[in-house]
Amino acid sequence: MSFIDEKEALKSLQQSDVKAFDWIFARYQKQVLSFCYHYTGSKEEAEEIGQTVFLAIWENRFTIDEERSFATYLFSIARHHVYNAIKKKMYRKAFLEKTKDLTLEYDFDTGNQIFFHDLEDLLEKLLTLIPPKRREIFLLSRKEGLSYKQIAETLQISENTVDTQIRNVLNYIRPILEKFL
């Protein structure tokens, strides 16, 4: 179906006429893509935004006022989507920059890595000096991440016993680790 004018096409679009949508799409597609490309500088991004704009037209077809300027309405939607895309890109860039800064800030140099490795070795040696059952309780808590209740159920002991054993381990290793640090 060929439309005589835009008003006729918009009335048909409001009735969910796909041919009317195709007519409007064909009429404005290049202008919308050019508009989006002007602000994004990316053909792919402009095409993606253009699809979103025309999808919004289809989804809002029942609310289009054929008495008002359709081009103004269409480009206000396009401007909104371009703005959101640029804002999203800026947030993403800022996030990546901040993440990069944090990574550099917390990056261990060789000296720190050696120190951390030595600290781990000392902790492992200290744990070998602890009675086996106490060591097992401590490792279930600290390495496996189990709660006191889960440890008590697993080993069939009371939560109070778990708490006492972990405190005993911490009271033993803390002073030694503090000297090391």
C-alpha positions as CSV (number, residue, x, y, z in Angstrom):
1,M,0.0,0.0,0.0
2,S,1.3,3.4,-0.9
3,F,0.5,6.4,1.3
4,I,-0.4,9.8,0.0
5,D,1.0,11.6,2.9
6,E,2.5,11.2,6.3
7,K,-0.8,11.8,8.2
8,E,-2.4,8.9,6.4
9,A,0.6,6.7,7.2
10,L,0.5,7.6,10.8
11,K,-3.2,6.9,11.1
12,S,-2.6,3.5,9.6
13,L,0.4,2.9,11.9
14,Q,-1.9,3.6,14.9
15,Q,-4.0,0.6,13.6
16,S,-0.8,-1.6,13.6
17,D,-0.4,-1.5,9.9
18,V,3.0,-2.9,9.2
19,K,3.1,-1.4,5.7
20,A,2.6,2.0,7.2
21,F,5.5,1.3,9.5
22,D,7.6,0.2,6.6
23,W,6.7,3.4,4.7
24,I,7.7,5.6,7.7
25,F,10.9,3.5,8.2
26,A,11.9,3.9,4.6
27,R,11.2,7.6,4.7
28,Y,13.2,8.4,7.8
29,Q,15.8,5.7,8.2
30,K,18.7,7.5,6.5
31,Q,18.0,10.7,8.4
32,V,17.9,9.0,11.7
33,L,21.1,7.0,11.0
34,S,22.8,10.1,9.9
35,F,21.7,12.0,13.1
36,C,22.9,9.1,15.3
37,Y,26.2,8.8,13.5
38,H,26.8,12.5,13.8
39,Y,26.8,12.2,17.6
40,T,28.3,8.7,18.1
41,G,30.9,8.6,15.3
42,S,30.2,4.9,15.0
43,K,28.2,3.3,12.2
44,E,27.4,0.2,14.2
45,E,26.3,2.2,17.2
46,A,24.2,4.5,15.0
47,E,22.5,1.5,13.4
48,E,21.8,0.0,16.9
49,I,20.4,3.2,18.1
50,G,18.3,3.6,14.9
51,Q,16.8,0.2,15.5
52,T,15.9,1.2,19.0
53,V,14.3,4.4,17.8
54,F,12.1,2.7,15.3
55,L,11.3,0.0,17.8
56,A,10.1,2.8,20.1
57,I,8.0,4.2,17.3
58,W,6.3,0.8,16.8
59,E,5.8,0.3,20.5
60,N,4.3,3.8,21.0
61,R,2.3,3.8,17.7
62,F,-1.0,4.2,19.6
63,T,0.1,7.5,21.2
64,I,1.4,9.2,18.1
65,D,-0.5,12.4,17.4
66,E,-0.8,12.7,13.6
67,E,-1.6,16.4,14.0
68,R,1.8,17.2,15.4
69,S,5.2,17.1,13.6
70,F,6.2,13.5,13.4
71,A,9.8,14.4,12.5
72,T,10.1,16.4,15.7
73,Y,8.7,13.5,17.7
74,L,11.0,11.0,15.9
75,F,14.1,13.0,16.4
76,S,13.3,13.7,20.1
77,I,13.2,9.9,20.5
78,A,16.5,9.6,18.6
79,R,18.1,12.4,20.6
80,H,17.0,10.7,23.9
81,H,18.5,7.3,22.8
82,V,21.8,9.0,21.5
83,Y,22.1,10.8,24.8
84,N,21.6,7.6,26.8
85,A,24.1,5.7,24.6
86,I,26.7,8.5,25.1
87,K,26.1,8.6,28.8
88,K,26.4,4.8,29.0
89,K,29.7,5.0,27.1
90,M,31.0,7.7,29.4
91,Y,30.0,5.7,32.6
92,R,31.6,2.6,31.1
93,K,34.8,4.5,30.3
94,A,35.0,6.0,33.8
95,F,34.3,2.7,35.4
96,L,37.2,1.1,33.4
97,E,39.5,3.9,34.3
98,K,38.7,3.6,37.9
99,T,39.1,-0.2,37.8
100,K,42.4,0.3,36.1
101,D,43.5,2.7,38.8
102,L,42.4,0.4,41.5
103,T,44.2,-2.5,39.9
104,L,47.5,-0.5,39.8
105,E,46.9,0.7,43.3
106,Y,46.6,-2.9,44.7
107,D,49.1,-4.5,42.3
108,F,51.7,-6.4,44.4
109,D,55.2,-5.7,43.5
110,T,57.8,-8.5,43.9
111,G,58.8,-7.5,47.4
112,N,55.1,-7.7,48.6
113,Q,54.6,-11.0,46.9
114,I,57.7,-12.5,48.6
115,F,56.5,-11.1,51.9
116,F,53.0,-12.5,51.4
117,H,54.5,-15.9,50.4
118,D,56.7,-15.9,53.6
119,L,53.7,-15.1,55.7
120,E,51.7,-17.9,54.2
121,D,54.6,-20.3,54.9
122,L,54.8,-19.2,58.5
123,L,51.1,-19.7,59.0
124,E,51.3,-23.2,57.5
125,K,54.2,-24.1,59.8
126,L,52.3,-22.8,62.8
127,L,49.2,-24.8,61.9
128,T,51.3,-28.0,61.8
129,L,52.2,-27.4,65.5
130,I,48.5,-27.4,66.5
131,P,46.7,-30.6,67.5
132,P,45.1,-32.2,64.5
133,K,41.5,-31.9,65.6
134,R,42.0,-28.2,66.5
135,R,43.7,-27.6,63.1
136,E,40.8,-29.3,61.3
137,I,38.3,-27.1,63.0
138,F,40.3,-24.0,62.2
139,L,40.8,-24.9,58.5
140,L,37.1,-25.7,58.1
141,S,36.3,-22.2,59.4
142,R,39.0,-20.2,57.7
143,K,39.8,-22.1,54.4
144,E,36.4,-23.7,53.7
145,G,34.4,-20.8,55.0
146,L,32.0,-23.0,57.1
147,S,30.0,-21.5,59.9
148,Y,30.5,-22.7,63.5
149,K,27.2,-24.5,63.2
150,Q,28.2,-26.3,60.0
151,I,31.5,-27.3,61.6
152,A,29.7,-28.6,64.7
153,E,27.3,-30.6,62.6
154,T,30.1,-32.0,60.4
155,L,32.3,-33.1,63.3
156,Q,29.5,-33.9,65.6
157,I,30.6,-31.5,68.3
158,S,29.0,-28.5,70.0
159,E,29.2,-25.0,68.5
160,N,30.8,-23.9,71.8
161,T,33.6,-26.4,71.3
162,V,34.2,-25.0,67.8
163,D,34.3,-21.5,69.1
164,T,36.8,-22.4,71.9
165,Q,39.1,-24.3,69.5
166,I,39.2,-21.5,67.0
167,R,39.9,-19.0,69.8
168,N,42.8,-21.2,71.0
169,V,44.3,-21.3,67.5
170,L,44.0,-17.5,67.1
171,N,45.5,-16.9,70.6
172,Y,48.4,-19.1,69.6
173,I,49.2,-17.7,66.2
174,R,48.4,-14.0,66.6
175,P,51.4,-13.1,68.8
176,I,53.8,-14.9,66.5
177,L,52.3,-13.3,63.4
178,E,52.4,-9.9,65.0
179,K,56.1,-10.3,65.7
180,F,56.6,-11.3,62.0
181,L,54.7,-8.3,60.8
